[in-house]
Amino acid sequence: MKKNKKDIDIESLNEVISISKKILKIGFFMSIVCIVLLGTYVLKEWSIFKFIKDLLLVISPIFIGLIIAWLFDPIVSWLQSKKIPRILGCILVYLVFFGGIGLIIYLMLPAFSNQIKDFIAGIPDTLRDIRLFVNKFINSINNNYNYDLTSYKDQIYSSMDSISKSITTNLPNTIFNVVKGIISGSITFVLGIMIGFYMLYDFDKINKNFIKILPRKWKKNAIELTVRINDSLRGYVQGVFIVMFFVFVTQSIGLTLAGLKAPLVFALFCAITDIIPYFGPYIGAIPAIIVGFTISPVVGIGCIVSILIVQLLENNFYQPLIMGHTMKLHPVTIMVGLLVFEHFFGIIGMIVATPVIACLKIVLGFINEKKGIMEKVTGKEVIEKI
């Protein structure tokens, strides 16, 4: 006897297909992760990462210039729409942005230099305070709980002595390397700024020429995909810089009120490490808290309170209002990406992990949207037919 369509349990069939769809999505995601891990492992074993790193160092001025041109192009294009010549718009944007940065550095440099000098000069006192704190802590445990921690105390003292000697011995070389790095980085950055100016002037032509070399059937999709990636990344980068600024300002105020030495230096470090999602705030907080407790318990607790307040402000006000849902990434995805990128690329990998993963998500989503891969694989068409 022939079975009628009405005899098919549509609800159960849809439930099975829905579960299969979820399993296939998980499998699809895990396949991408495995491919990325396998690819990065092969690249690392073949020492291609070292070659890429050396190549990036050589072309870093071009890369810096490209980022500058990419960030400022919307402003220059807007000025151009207001009948301002593009060359004049480039000059105005450069004067306002880099002139403002130069003015801020000029005003804050004396305070920074004085605080750095005070911090370096206070390192011996800080180590002595740490030694006294460790001595009191271990003695109290020995007296109150009858534990013999003298051997641990000797190990800590030995480590502190070696750190103190290495600081004293290597300080000239360290200062020389830091100055050398600053000079080299400044030259690279200045070259990047110069290249960025010329790229910014011709940035619209660069985009058009890039589209021209693509096959005709790809052009429409390439333009649409480029717009999506640009909108997402620009919003993310601009939001990150604004959040960093607010973190620096509020953290400077909080650490100053807490009584920490060189609050601007530690606040700047907190703002820079804040680029790294989730882990960055803790990385930036550790030095300030340690130094705070070496001054006094009150200062240490004040540093903790300051950092917690700033984190509350960031999580509840800065990030939602400024960043919004720019990246639209699940926290677990971001954390896994941070761990993978940190393993292969170190601290730089953690900084670029989120935007790179976001770009990959946009590209994969775009391909799926145009080709309907997931719908074909999961049987969505079958559901619609039934």
C-alpha positions as CSV (number, residue, x, y, z in Angstrom):
1,M,0.0,0.0,0.0
2,K,1.4,3.5,-1.0
3,K,2.1,5.8,1.9
4,N,0.5,9.2,1.8
5,K,2.4,12.4,2.5
6,K,0.0,13.2,5.3
7,D,1.1,10.0,7.1
8,I,4.7,11.5,7.5
9,D,5.3,12.9,11.0
10,I,6.4,16.4,9.9
11,E,7.2,17.6,13.4
12,S,9.5,14.7,14.2
13,L,11.2,15.0,10.8
14,N,11.8,18.7,11.4
15,E,13.2,18.0,14.9
16,V,15.6,15.4,13.5
17,I,16.7,17.8,10.7
18,S,17.1,20.6,13.2
19,I,19.3,18.5,15.5
20,S,21.3,17.4,12.4
21,K,21.7,21.0,11.4
22,K,23.2,21.9,14.8
23,I,25.6,19.0,14.7
24,L,26.7,19.9,11.2
25,K,27.3,23.5,12.3
26,I,29.4,22.3,15.2
27,G,31.3,20.0,12.8
28,F,31.7,22.8,10.3
29,F,33.1,25.1,13.0
30,M,35.5,22.4,14.4
31,S,36.7,21.6,10.8
32,I,37.6,25.2,10.3
33,V,39.5,25.2,13.7
34,C,41.3,22.0,12.8
35,I,42.3,23.4,9.4
36,V,43.6,26.6,10.9
37,L,45.5,24.7,13.6
38,L,47.0,22.3,11.0
39,G,47.9,25.1,8.7
40,T,49.6,27.1,11.4
41,Y,51.5,24.0,12.7
42,V,52.8,23.2,9.2
43,L,53.8,26.9,8.6
44,K,55.6,26.9,11.9
45,E,57.4,23.6,11.2
46,W,58.6,24.9,7.8
47,S,59.8,28.1,9.5
48,I,57.5,30.1,7.2
49,F,56.4,32.2,10.2
50,K,60.0,33.4,10.7
51,F,60.2,34.4,7.0
52,I,56.8,36.2,7.3
53,K,57.9,38.0,10.5
54,D,61.1,39.2,8.8
55,L,59.2,40.3,5.7
56,L,56.7,42.2,7.8
57,L,59.5,44.0,9.7
58,V,60.9,45.1,6.3
59,I,57.6,46.3,4.9
60,S,56.3,47.5,8.2
61,P,56.4,51.2,7.1
62,I,54.1,50.3,4.1
63,F,51.8,48.4,6.4
64,I,51.7,51.4,8.9
65,G,51.0,53.7,6.0
66,L,48.2,51.5,4.7
67,I,46.5,51.4,8.1
68,I,46.7,55.2,8.4
69,A,45.3,55.7,4.9
70,W,42.6,53.1,5.6
71,L,41.6,54.8,8.9
72,F,41.5,58.4,7.6
73,D,40.0,57.7,4.2
74,P,36.3,58.2,5.3
75,I,37.2,61.6,6.8
76,V,39.0,62.8,3.7
77,S,36.3,61.4,1.5
78,W,33.7,63.3,3.5
79,L,35.7,66.5,3.2
80,Q,36.0,65.9,-0.5
81,S,32.2,65.6,-0.7
82,K,32.1,69.1,0.8
83,K,34.0,70.5,-2.2
84,I,37.4,70.5,-0.4
85,P,40.2,69.2,-2.6
86,R,41.5,65.8,-1.6
87,I,45.1,67.0,-1.1
88,L,43.9,69.8,1.2
89,G,41.7,67.3,3.1
90,C,44.7,65.0,3.6
91,I,46.8,67.9,4.9
92,L,44.0,69.0,7.3
93,V,43.5,65.5,8.7
94,Y,47.2,65.0,9.2
95,L,47.6,68.4,10.9
96,V,44.7,67.9,13.2
97,F,45.5,64.3,14.2
98,F,49.3,64.2,14.4
99,G,49.4,67.8,15.6
100,G,47.1,66.9,18.4
101,I,49.2,63.8,19.3
102,G,52.4,65.9,19.2
103,L,50.8,68.5,21.5
104,I,49.7,65.8,24.0
105,I,53.1,64.2,24.0
106,Y,54.7,67.6,24.5
107,L,52.5,68.4,27.5
108,M,52.7,65.0,29.1
109,L,56.3,64.1,28.4
110,P,57.8,66.0,31.4
111,A,55.4,64.3,33.7
112,F,56.1,60.9,32.2
113,S,59.9,61.3,32.3
114,N,59.8,62.4,35.9
115,Q,57.6,59.5,36.9
116,I,59.8,57.0,35.1
117,K,62.9,58.4,36.8
118,D,61.2,58.2,40.2
119,F,60.1,54.7,39.5
120,I,63.6,53.5,38.5
121,A,65.1,55.3,41.5
122,G,62.6,53.6,43.8
123,I,63.3,50.1,42.6
124,P,65.9,49.3,45.4
125,D,63.4,50.6,48.0
126,T,60.7,48.5,46.4
127,L,62.8,45.3,46.6
128,R,63.7,46.1,50.2
129,D,60.0,46.6,51.0
130,I,59.1,43.3,49.3
131,R,61.9,41.6,51.4
132,L,60.5,43.0,54.6
133,F,56.9,42.0,53.6
134,V,58.0,38.4,52.8
135,N,60.0,38.2,56.1
136,K,57.0,39.3,58.2
137,F,54.6,37.1,56.4
138,I,56.7,33.9,56.7
139,N,57.6,34.7,60.3
140,S,54.0,35.1,61.2
141,I,53.2,31.7,59.6
142,N,56.1,30.0,61.4
143,N,55.1,31.4,64.8
144,N,51.3,31.0,64.5
145,Y,50.9,27.7,62.5
146,N,54.2,25.9,63.4
147,Y,55.2,25.6,59.7
148,D,58.9,25.9,58.9
149,L,59.1,28.0,55.7
150,T,62.7,29.3,56.2
151,S,63.9,27.4,53.1
152,Y,61.3,29.1,51.0
153,K,62.3,32.4,52.4
154,D,65.9,31.8,51.5
155,Q,64.8,30.9,47.9
156,I,62.8,34.1,47.6
157,Y,65.7,36.2,48.9
158,S,68.0,34.5,46.5
159,S,65.7,35.2,43.5
160,M,65.3,38.8,44.6
161,D,69.1,39.2,44.9
162,S,69.6,37.8,41.4
163,I,66.9,40.1,40.0
164,S,68.6,43.1,41.8
165,K,72.0,42.2,40.4
166,S,70.7,41.6,36.9
167,I,68.9,45.0,37.0
168,T,72.1,46.7,38.2
169,T,74.4,44.8,35.7
170,N,72.1,44.9,32.7
171,L,70.7,48.4,33.2
172,P,73.1,50.1,30.8
173,N,72.5,47.5,28.1
174,T,68.7,47.6,28.7
175,I,68.7,51.4,28.4
176,F,70.8,51.2,25.2
177,N,68.4,48.6,23.7
178,V,65.3,50.6,24.7
179,V,66.7,53.8,23.2
180,K,67.8,51.9,20.1
181,G,64.3,50.4,19.8
182,I,62.7,53.8,20.3
183,I,64.8,55.4,17.6
184,S,64.3,52.5,15.1
185,G,60.6,52.4,15.8
186,S,60.3,56.2,15.4
187,I,62.1,56.1,12.0
188,T,59.8,53.3,10.9
189,F,56.7,55.2,12.1
190,V,57.8,58.4,10.5
191,L,58.3,56.5,7.2
192,G,54.9,54.9,7.6
193,I,53.3,58.4,8.2
194,M,54.9,59.7,5.0
195,I,53.8,56.6,3.0
196,G,50.4,56.9,4.5
197,F,50.0,60.4,3.3
198,Y,50.6,59.4,-0.4
199,M,48.4,56.3,0.0
200,L,45.6,58.5,1.6
201,Y,45.7,60.9,-1.4
202,D,45.3,58.0,-3.9
203,F,43.3,55.6,-1.6
204,D,40.2,55.7,-3.7
205,K,42.2,55.0,-6.8
206,I,43.9,52.0,-5.0
207,N,40.5,50.5,-4.3
208,K,39.3,51.0,-7.9
209,N,42.5,49.5,-9.4
210,F,42.2,46.5,-7.1
211,I,38.6,45.9,-8.2
212,K,39.6,46.3,-11.9
213,I,42.1,43.4,-11.8
214,L,39.4,41.0,-10.5
215,P,37.3,38.9,-13.0
216,R,34.1,40.7,-13.9
217,K,31.8,38.1,-12.2
218,W,33.7,38.6,-8.9
219,K,33.6,42.4,-8.8
220,K,30.2,43.0,-7.3
221,N,30.7,40.4,-4.5
222,A,34.2,41.8,-3.9
223,I,32.9,45.3,-3.4
224,E,30.2,44.1,-1.1
225,L,32.5,42.0,1.0
226,T,35.1,44.8,1.2
227,V,32.4,47.2,2.5
228,R,31.4,44.8,5.2
229,I,34.9,44.1,6.4
230,N,35.8,47.8,6.3
231,D,32.7,48.8,8.3
232,S,33.3,46.1,10.9
233,L,37.1,46.7,11.3
234,R,36.8,50.5,11.3
235,G,34.2,50.5,14.0
236,Y,36.4,48.1,16.0
237,V,39.7,50.0,15.7
238,Q,38.1,53.4,16.4
239,G,36.2,52.0,19.3
240,V,39.4,50.4,20.7
241,F,41.3,53.7,20.6
242,I,38.4,55.6,22.3
243,V,38.1,52.9,25.0
244,M,41.9,53.0,25.6
245,F,41.7,56.8,26.0
246,F,38.9,56.6,28.6
247,V,40.7,53.8,30.5
248,F,43.9,55.8,30.6
249,V,42.2,58.9,31.9
250,T,40.1,57.1,34.6
251,Q,42.9,54.8,35.6
252,S,45.3,57.8,36.0
253,I,42.8,59.5,38.3
254,G,42.2,56.3,40.3
255,L,45.8,55.3,40.7
256,T,46.8,58.9,41.6
257,L,44.1,59.0,44.4
258,A,45.3,55.5,45.5
259,G,48.8,57.1,46.1
260,L,50.7,54.9,43.6
261,K,54.1,56.2,42.4
262,A,54.2,57.0,38.6
263,P,50.4,56.6,38.1
264,L,50.5,57.9,34.5
265,V,53.0,55.1,33.5
266,F,50.9,52.4,35.0
267,A,47.7,53.8,33.6
268,L,49.2,53.9,30.2
269,F,50.3,50.3,30.5
270,C,46.8,49.3,31.6
271,A,45.3,51.2,28.6
272,I,47.7,49.5,26.1
273,T,47.1,46.0,27.5
274,D,43.4,46.7,27.4
275,I,43.6,46.0,23.6
276,I,43.7,42.3,24.5
277,P,40.1,41.2,25.3
278,Y,39.4,39.5,28.6
279,F,43.0,38.9,29.6
280,G,44.5,42.3,28.9
281,P,43.0,44.1,32.0
282,Y,44.5,41.5,34.3
283,I,47.9,41.7,32.6
284,G,47.9,45.5,33.0
285,A,46.7,45.4,36.6
286,I,49.3,43.0,38.1
287,P,52.3,45.4,38.1
288,A,50.3,48.3,39.6
289,I,49.0,46.1,42.4
290,I,52.4,44.6,43.2
291,V,54.0,48.0,43.4
292,G,51.1,49.4,45.3
293,F,51.5,46.7,48.1
294,T,55.2,47.3,48.3
295,I,54.4,51.0,49.2
296,S,51.8,50.0,51.8
297,P,48.7,47.8,52.1
298,V,46.4,50.8,51.9
299,V,48.0,51.8,48.5
300,G,47.8,48.2,47.3
301,I,44.1,48.0,48.2
302,G,43.5,51.4,46.7
303,C,45.0,50.2,43.4
304,I,42.8,47.1,43.4
305,V,39.7,49.3,44.0
306,S,40.8,51.7,41.3
307,I,41.3,48.9,38.7
308,L,38.0,47.2,39.7
309,I,36.1,50.5,39.3
310,V,37.6,51.2,35.9
311,Q,36.8,47.6,34.8
312,L,33.2,48.1,35.9
313,L,33.0,51.4,33.9
314,E,34.6,49.7,30.9
315,N,32.3,46.6,30.9
316,N,29.1,48.5,31.7
317,F,29.6,51.9,29.9
318,Y,32.7,52.1,27.7
319,Q,32.3,48.8,25.8
320,P,28.5,48.9,25.3
321,L,28.3,52.6,24.4
322,I,31.4,52.9,22.3
323,M,32.0,49.4,20.9
324,G,28.5,48.1,20.9
325,H,28.4,44.7,19.1
326,T,31.0,45.7,16.5
327,M,32.6,42.3,16.2
328,K,29.6,40.2,17.0
329,L,31.7,37.3,18.2
330,H,30.9,34.8,20.9
331,P,33.1,35.1,24.0
332,V,34.2,31.5,23.8
333,T,35.3,32.1,20.1
334,I,37.3,35.1,21.2
335,M,39.0,33.2,24.1
336,V,39.9,30.2,21.9
337,G,41.3,32.6,19.2
338,L,43.3,34.4,21.8
339,L,44.9,31.2,23.1
340,V,45.7,29.9,19.6
341,F,47.1,33.2,18.4
342,E,49.1,33.6,21.6
343,H,50.6,30.2,21.2
344,F,51.9,30.8,17.6
345,F,52.4,34.6,17.6
346,G,52.8,35.7,21.2
347,I,51.5,39.0,22.5
348,I,51.1,40.5,19.0
349,G,48.9,37.5,18.1
350,M,46.6,38.2,21.1
351,I,46.2,41.8,19.9
352,V,45.3,40.9,16.3
353,A,43.3,37.8,17.1
354,T,39.9,39.4,17.5
355,P,39.9,41.4,14.2
356,V,41.4,38.5,12.3
357,I,38.7,36.1,13.6
358,A,36.0,38.7,12.8
359,C,37.3,39.0,9.3
360,L,37.3,35.2,8.8
361,K,33.7,35.1,10.2
362,I,32.6,37.8,7.8
363,V,34.2,36.1,4.8
364,L,32.8,32.6,5.7
365,G,29.3,34.1,6.4
366,F,29.5,36.0,3.0
367,I,30.4,32.8,1.1
368,N,27.6,30.9,2.9
369,E,25.2,33.7,2.1
370,K,26.0,33.7,-1.6
371,K,26.5,30.0,-2.1
372,G,24.0,28.7,0.5
373,I,26.4,26.0,1.6
374,M,24.9,25.4,5.1
375,E,21.4,25.3,3.7
376,K,22.4,22.6,1.2
377,V,24.3,20.6,3.8
378,T,21.7,20.8,6.5
379,G,18.7,20.1,4.3
380,K,16.8,23.3,4.7
381,E,15.4,23.0,1.2
382,V,13.9,19.6,2.2
383,I,12.1,21.2,5.1
384,E,10.7,23.9,2.9
385,K,9.5,21.3,0.3
386,I,7.8,19.2,3.0
